[in-house]
Amino acid sequence: MFVAALSTNDHTMYDWIVDSGAMQHMTFEQEWFITYKDISPKRVFMGDDTVLEAIGKGNIKATM
């Protein structure tokens, strides 16, 4: 498994932590998608037991 984390203290809401053990990743920024498709809302369970709704899916181009 590969995990990358930022090591500076000036994090923003646009920082991502890459976790290769994750099956999928999420963002609230729809404009970041290079492809996007609306889907029927699906419940997503977070690690802290909260539940969010996914309303779309697609691809995001990331630069590392």
DSSP file (Angstrom, degrees, kcal/mol; ACC not computed):
  #  RESIDUE AA STRUCTURE BP1 BP2  ACC     N-H-->O    O-->H-N    N-H-->O    O-->H-N    TCO  KAPPA ALPHA  PHI   PSI    X-CA   Y-CA   Z-CA
    1    1 A M              0   0    0      0, 0.0     2,-0.4     0, 0.0    18,-0.0   0.000 360.0 360.0 360.0 143.0    0.0    0.0    0.0
    2    2 A F        +     0   0    0      2,-0.0    18,-3.2     0, 0.0    19,-0.4  -0.963 360.0 177.3-117.6 130.4    1.2    3.5   -0.8
    3    3 A V  E     -A   19   0A   0     -2,-0.4     2,-0.4    16,-0.2    16,-0.2  -0.999   6.4-169.2-132.5 132.0    0.2    6.6    1.2
    4    4 A A  E     +A   18   0A   0     14,-2.6    14,-0.8    -2,-0.4     2,-0.3  -0.967   8.4 179.1-119.9 136.9    1.4   10.1    0.6
    5    5 A A        -     0   0    0     -2,-0.4     2,-0.2    12,-0.2    12,-0.1  -0.958  31.7-106.7-134.2 153.7    0.8   13.0    2.9
    6    6 A L        -     0   0    0     -2,-0.3     5,-0.1     1,-0.1    11,-0.0  -0.530  20.6-161.4 -77.6 145.2    1.8   16.6    2.9
    7    7 A S        +     0   0    0     -2,-0.2     2,-0.2     3,-0.0    -1,-0.1   0.340  59.2  90.1-112.4   6.9    4.5   17.6    5.3
    8    8 A T  S    S-     0   0    0      1,-0.1     3,-0.2     2,-0.0    -2,-0.1  -0.598  71.5-133.0 -99.4 165.7    4.0   21.4    5.5
    9    9 A N  S    S+     0   0    0     -2,-0.2     2,-0.5     1,-0.2    -1,-0.1   0.429  89.1  83.4 -94.8   0.0    1.7   23.3    8.0
   10   10 A D        +     0   0    0      2,-0.0    -1,-0.2     0, 0.0    -3,-0.0  -0.333  61.7 163.0-101.9  52.6    0.1   25.5    5.3
   11   11 A H        -     0   0    0     -2,-0.5     2,-0.3    -3,-0.2    -2,-0.0  -0.332  17.9-162.9 -68.6 149.7   -2.6   23.0    4.2
   12   12 A T    >   -     0   0    0     -2,-0.0     3,-1.6     1,-0.0    -1,-0.0  -0.785  37.9-101.1-124.2 172.8   -5.6   24.2    2.3
   13   13 A M  T 3  S+     0   0    0     -2,-0.3    -2,-0.0     1,-0.3    -1,-0.0   0.548 120.0  63.1 -70.6  -4.8   -8.9   22.7    1.5
   14   14 A Y  T 3  S+     0   0    0      2,-0.1    -1,-0.3     0, 0.0     2,-0.2   0.443  78.2 107.8 -98.2  -1.9   -7.5   21.9   -2.0
   15   15 A D    <   -     0   0    0     -3,-1.6     2,-0.4    -9,-0.0    -4,-0.0  -0.493  54.2-156.3 -74.9 145.6   -4.8   19.5   -0.6
   16   16 A W        -     0   0    0     -2,-0.2     2,-0.6     2,-0.0   -10,-0.1  -0.931  11.4-146.5-120.4 146.9   -5.3   15.8   -1.2
   17   17 A I        -     0   0    0     -2,-0.4     2,-0.5   -12,-0.1   -12,-0.2  -0.973  22.6-140.9-108.6 120.2   -3.9   12.9    0.6
   18   18 A V  E     +A    4   0A   0    -14,-0.8   -14,-2.6    -2,-0.6     2,-0.5  -0.700  22.2 179.0 -87.8 127.2   -3.3   10.0   -1.8
   19   19 A D  E >   -A    3   0A   0     -2,-0.5     3,-1.9   -16,-0.2   -16,-0.2  -0.926  15.6-166.8-130.1 104.5   -4.1    6.6   -0.4
   20   20 A S  T 3  S+     0   0    0    -18,-3.2   -17,-0.1    -2,-0.5    -1,-0.1   0.642  87.2  66.7 -69.6 -11.7   -3.5    3.7   -2.8
   21   21 A G  T 3  S+     0   0    0    -19,-0.4    -1,-0.3    -3,-0.0     2,-0.3   0.596  81.4  97.8 -81.1 -10.6   -5.5    1.4   -0.5
   22   22 A A    <   -     0   0    0     -3,-1.9     3,-0.1     1,-0.1    -3,-0.0  -0.575  65.2-151.4 -80.0 140.0   -8.7    3.4   -1.3
   23   23 A M  S    S+     0   0    0     -2,-0.3     2,-0.3     1,-0.2    -1,-0.1   0.841  80.3   3.6 -75.8 -34.3  -11.0    2.0   -3.9
   24   24 A Q        -     0   0    0      2,-0.0     2,-0.3     0, 0.0    -1,-0.2  -0.958  66.6-141.0-147.7 161.0  -12.3    5.5   -4.8
   25   25 A H        -     0   0    0     -2,-0.3     2,-0.3    -3,-0.1    -7,-0.0  -0.876  15.0-149.1-124.8 158.7  -11.7    9.1   -3.9
   26   26 A M        +     0   0    0     -2,-0.3     2,-0.3    31,-0.0    31,-0.0  -0.932  14.4 175.1-131.6 151.6  -14.1   12.0   -3.5
   27   27 A T        -     0   0    0     -2,-0.3    -2,-0.0     1,-0.0     0, 0.0  -0.981  29.5-144.2-146.9 155.2  -14.1   15.8   -3.9
   28   28 A F  S    S+     0   0    0     -2,-0.3     2,-1.1     1,-0.1    -1,-0.0   0.439  79.3  95.3 -94.2  -2.1  -16.7   18.5   -3.6
   29   29 A E    >   +     0   0    0      1,-0.2     3,-1.7     2,-0.1     4,-0.3  -0.722  48.0 178.5 -95.4  89.6  -15.2   20.4   -6.5
   30   30 A Q  G >  S+     0   0    0     -2,-1.1     3,-1.6     1,-0.3    -1,-0.2   0.826  76.9  65.5 -60.9 -32.1  -17.2   19.4   -9.6
   31   31 A E  G 3  S+     0   0    0      1,-0.3    -1,-0.3     3,-0.0    -2,-0.1   0.635  88.3  69.2 -69.3 -11.0  -15.3   21.7  -11.9
   32   32 A W  G <  S+     0   0    0     -3,-1.7    29,-0.6    28,-0.0    -1,-0.3   0.698  78.9 101.0 -75.6 -18.2  -12.1   19.7  -11.3
   33   33 A F  E <   -B   60   0B   0     -3,-1.6    27,-0.3    -4,-0.3     3,-0.1  -0.449  52.6-167.8 -73.4 136.2  -13.5   16.8  -13.2
   34   34 A I  E    S+     0   0B   0     25,-3.0     2,-0.3     1,-0.3    26,-0.2   0.699  89.7  23.6 -90.3 -24.7  -12.4   16.2  -16.8
   35   35 A T  E    S+B   59   0B   0     24,-1.3    24,-1.2    -3,-0.0    -1,-0.3  -0.988  78.3 174.1-131.3 144.0  -15.3   13.8  -17.3
   36   36 A Y  E     -B   58   0B   0     -2,-0.3     2,-0.4    22,-0.2    22,-0.2  -0.987  10.6-178.6-152.7 139.5  -18.4   13.8  -15.1
   37   37 A K  E     -B   57   0B   0     20,-2.4    20,-2.3    -2,-0.3     2,-0.1  -0.991  28.4-123.1-140.2 129.4  -21.7   12.0  -15.0
   38   38 A D  E     -B   56   0B   0     -2,-0.4     2,-0.3    18,-0.2    18,-0.3  -0.438  33.9-172.2 -65.5 144.4  -24.6   12.5  -12.7
   39   39 A I  E     -     0   0B   0     16,-2.1     3,-0.1    -2,-0.1    -1,-0.0  -0.896  36.0 -86.0-131.0 163.1  -25.6    9.3  -10.8
   40   40 A S  E     -     0   0B   0     -2,-0.3    14,-0.1     1,-0.1    16,-0.1  -0.527  68.2 -87.3 -62.9 136.3  -28.5    8.3   -8.5
   41   41 A P  E     -     0   0B   0      0, 0.0     2,-0.4     0, 0.0    14,-0.2  -0.189  50.2-166.0 -52.6 133.9  -27.4    9.4   -5.0
   42   42 A K  E     -B   54   0B   0     12,-2.1    12,-3.0    -3,-0.1     2,-0.3  -0.978  20.7-119.0-125.0 136.5  -25.4    6.7   -3.3
   43   43 A R  E     -B   53   0B   0     -2,-0.4     2,-0.5    10,-0.2    10,-0.2  -0.553  25.7-164.4 -75.1 135.4  -24.5    6.6    0.4
   44   44 A V  E     -B   52   0B   0      8,-3.1     8,-2.6    -2,-0.3     2,-0.5  -0.989  10.3-144.2-123.2 123.4  -20.8    6.7    1.2
   45   45 A F  E     -B   51   0B   0     -2,-0.5     6,-0.2     6,-0.2     2,-0.1  -0.779  15.4-149.2 -92.6 124.1  -19.7    5.7    4.7
   46   46 A M    >   -     0   0    0      4,-3.0     3,-1.7    -2,-0.5    -1,-0.0  -0.400  28.0-105.8 -86.7 165.3  -16.7    7.6    6.1
   47   47 A G  T 3  S+     0   0    0      1,-0.3    -1,-0.1     2,-0.1    -2,-0.0   0.722 120.4  55.4 -63.7 -22.6  -14.1    6.4    8.5
   48   48 A D  T 3  S-     0   0    0      2,-0.1    -1,-0.3     0, 0.0     3,-0.1   0.158 122.4-104.2 -98.1  19.7  -15.7    8.4   11.4
   49   49 A D  S <  S+     0   0    0     -3,-1.7     2,-0.2     1,-0.3    -2,-0.1   0.507  79.1 132.9  72.5   7.6  -19.1    6.7   10.8
   50   50 A T        -     0   0    0     -5,-0.0    -4,-3.0     1,-0.0     2,-0.4  -0.511  48.8-137.2 -80.3 161.1  -20.6    9.8    9.1
   51   51 A V  E     -B   45   0B   0     -6,-0.2     2,-0.3    -2,-0.2    -6,-0.2  -0.979  20.6-178.1-124.0 130.6  -22.5    9.2    5.9
   52   52 A L  E     -B   44   0B   0     -8,-2.6    -8,-3.1    -2,-0.4     2,-0.5  -0.779  24.3-121.7-117.1 164.8  -22.3   11.4    2.7
   53   53 A E  E     -B   43   0B   0     -2,-0.3     2,-0.5   -10,-0.2   -10,-0.2  -0.947  13.3-149.3-110.9 126.5  -24.1   11.1   -0.6
   54   54 A A  E     +B   42   0B   0    -12,-3.0   -12,-2.1    -2,-0.5     3,-0.1  -0.803  18.0 175.7 -87.1 132.2  -22.2   10.7   -3.9
   55   55 A I  E     +     0   0B   0     -2,-0.5   -16,-2.1   -14,-0.2     2,-0.3   0.391  60.6  13.7-119.1  -0.4  -24.2   12.4   -6.7
   56   56 A G  E     -B   38   0B   0    -18,-0.3     2,-0.3   -16,-0.1   -18,-0.2  -0.979  57.8-151.7-162.8 168.6  -21.8   12.0   -9.6
   57   57 A K  E     +B   37   0B   0    -20,-2.3   -20,-2.4    -2,-0.3     2,-0.3  -0.983  30.3 116.3-147.5 158.7  -18.7   10.2  -10.8
   58   58 A G  E     -B   36   0B   0     -2,-0.3     2,-0.4   -22,-0.2   -22,-0.2  -0.968  53.5 -62.7 173.6-160.0  -15.9   10.9  -13.3
   59   59 A N  E     -B   35   0B   0    -24,-1.2   -25,-3.0    -2,-0.3   -24,-1.3  -0.919  29.3-162.1-122.0 144.5  -12.2   11.4  -13.7
   60   60 A I  E     -B   33   0B   0     -2,-0.4     2,-0.6   -27,-0.3   -27,-0.2  -0.982  19.3-132.9-122.6 135.6   -9.9   14.1  -12.4
   61   61 A K        -     0   0    0    -29,-0.6     2,-0.4    -2,-0.4    -2,-0.0  -0.802  28.5-167.5 -88.4 121.5   -6.4   14.8  -13.8
   62   62 A A        -     0   0    0     -2,-0.6     2,-0.5     2,-0.0    -2,-0.0  -0.893  12.6-151.3-113.2 140.1   -4.0   15.1  -11.0
   63   63 A T              0   0    0     -2,-0.4    -2,-0.0     1,-0.1     0, 0.0  -0.932 360.0 360.0-107.6 130.4   -0.4   16.4  -11.1
   64   64 A M              0   0    0     -2,-0.5    -1,-0.1     0, 0.0    -2,-0.0   0.382 360.0 360.0-117.3 360.0    2.1   15.0   -8.6
